[in-house]
Amino acid sequence: MPTSNDDASEGARERTTSPFTIRVDDLRSPAVLALLREHLALAAANSPPGSVHALDADALRGSNVTFWSVWLGSELAGIGALKQLDAAHGELKSMRTVRAHLRKGVATTLIRHMLQVAKQRGYRRLSLETGTTEPFAAAQALYQRFGFARCAPFASYRDDGFSICMTRTLD
């Protein structure tokens, strides 16, 4: 079952999608770690205590998570991860675009890539959790454009009045 950061069986460890290059990443690059720290800090700043579900670097290195970085030439443009919940269900995690690259298609490119990988793995469903307040509105709109719709909490999430869960089936 291809879920590990070290597993290249689901395709090349690096894929170029003009103008971006998407790489399976080991979370060791200073630029990647800085963007992840920013992601975690913004999640904490915009979420009440107990409602931050972002994964740190150690969790993103887990055997059930594949983590990618997106590059524009030699410059980091974004990050994202796909966590396997079970043989048929995956979860999008840790989506973040570098501010200088917002509205350039980074997130769209990465979601398309993760949808393709999820289908290759045989997942029938892909889900995510995000916040409900204004700082999360752009993310919600992006996910809706890709066919994600609100759903009941899944996995270990609970209805806390702040988090929303979204899901979509895969063809």
C-alpha positions in Angstrom: 0.0 0.0 0.0 1.7 3.2 -1.2 1.6 5.6 1.7 5.0 6.3 3.0 7.1 9.3 2.2 9.8 6.9 1.1 7.5 5.0 -1.3 8.0 5.9 -5.0 5.7 3.2 -6.4 2.9 5.5 -7.2 4.9 7.4 -9.7 8.0 9.5 -9.9 9.1 11.1 -6.7 9.2 14.4 -8.7 6.6 15.5 -11.2 6.8 18.7 -13.3 3.4 20.4 -14.0 4.2 23.5 -15.8 5.4 25.8 -14.4 5.7 23.9 -11.1 7.6 20.9 -9.9 6.0 18.7 -7.2 8.3 16.6 -5.1 7.8 14.0 -2.4 9.5 15.8 0.4 11.3 14.6 3.6 10.6 17.9 5.5 14.3 18.7 6.0 14.6 21.8 3.8 14.8 25.0 5.8 12.3 26.7 3.4 9.8 23.8 3.8 10.2 23.8 7.6 9.7 27.6 7.7 6.5 27.4 5.7 5.3 24.6 7.9 6.0 26.7 11.0 4.1 29.6 9.4 1.2 27.2 8.7 1.1 26.0 12.3 1.4 29.5 13.7 -1.5 30.8 11.5 -3.7 27.8 12.4 -3.1 28.5 16.1 -3.6 32.2 15.8 -6.9 31.7 13.9 -8.3 28.8 15.9 -9.6 28.4 19.4 -7.7 26.1 21.8 -8.5 22.5 21.0 -9.5 23.2 17.4 -6.0 23.2 15.8 -5.7 19.9 13.8 -2.6 20.8 11.7 0.2 18.2 11.8 3.7 19.1 12.8 6.8 17.9 11.0 7.1 14.6 13.0 3.5 13.7 12.3 3.8 14.6 8.6 6.7 12.1 8.4 4.4 9.3 9.5 4.2 6.1 7.5 0.6 6.9 6.6 1.3 10.3 5.2 2.9 11.5 2.0 4.1 15.1 2.0 4.8 17.1 -1.1 6.5 20.4 -1.7 5.8 22.5 -4.8 8.6 24.5 -6.4 8.8 27.2 -9.0 12.4 26.9 -10.2 14.5 26.9 -7.1 11.9 28.7 -5.0 9.4 27.0 -2.7 5.8 27.8 -3.7 3.7 25.5 -1.4 3.2 22.4 0.6 0.6 19.7 1.1 0.1 16.2 2.4 -2.2 13.2 1.9 -2.9 11.0 4.9 -4.3 7.5 4.5 -7.2 7.0 6.9 -8.0 3.5 5.6 -7.6 1.5 2.3 -10.4 3.6 0.7 -10.3 6.9 2.4 -7.6 9.7 2.4 -7.4 13.1 4.0 -5.8 16.3 2.7 -3.5 17.9 5.3 -1.2 20.9 5.6 -2.1 22.8 2.5 -0.2 26.1 2.4 1.0 28.4 -0.3 4.0 30.8 0.1 2.5 34.3 0.3 4.6 35.5 -2.7 3.0 32.8 -4.8 -0.7 33.2 -3.9 -3.1 33.2 -6.8 -0.6 31.6 -9.2 -2.2 28.2 -9.2 0.0 26.5 -6.6 -2.9 25.0 -4.5 -4.8 24.1 -7.6 -1.8 22.2 -9.0 -1.2 20.4 -5.7 -4.9 19.4 -5.2 -5.0 18.0 -8.7 -1.9 16.0 -8.0 -3.2 14.7 -4.7 -6.5 13.7 -6.3 -4.6 11.8 -9.0 -2.5 10.0 -6.3 -5.6 9.2 -4.2 -7.2 7.6 -7.3 -4.1 5.6 -8.1 -4.1 4.3 -4.5 -7.7 3.2 -4.9 -9.2 5.6 -2.5 -13.0 6.0 -3.0 -13.2 9.1 -0.7 -11.1 12.1 0.0 -11.8 14.3 3.0 -10.4 17.3 4.9 -11.0 19.5 7.9 -10.7 23.3 8.0 -11.9 26.3 10.0 -15.1 28.2 9.7 -13.9 31.8 10.2 -12.8 34.4 7.6 -9.1 33.3 7.5 -10.3 29.9 6.2 -12.8 31.2 3.6 -10.4 31.1 0.7 -9.5 27.5 1.5 -13.2 26.5 1.7 -13.9 28.1 -1.6 -10.9 26.3 -3.2 -12.1 22.9 -1.9 -15.6 23.6 -3.1 -14.3 24.2 -6.6 -12.8 20.7 -6.5 -16.1 19.1 -5.5 -15.7 18.9 -1.8 -18.9 19.4 0.2 -19.5 19.7 4.0 -20.0 16.5 5.8 -20.2 15.1 9.3 -17.0 14.8 11.3 -14.8 11.9 10.2 -11.9 10.0 11.8 -11.2 11.6 15.2 -12.8 15.0 14.4 -15.8 16.2 16.4 -18.3 18.9 16.0 -16.8 21.7 17.9 -18.5 24.7 16.3 -15.3 25.8 14.7 -14.1 23.0 12.4 -15.9 21.9 9.4 -15.3 18.7 7.5 -15.6 18.3 3.8 -15.5 15.3 1.6 -15.9 14.1 -2.0 -16.0 10.8 -3.7 -13.4 9.8 -6.3 -14.3 8.5 -9.8 
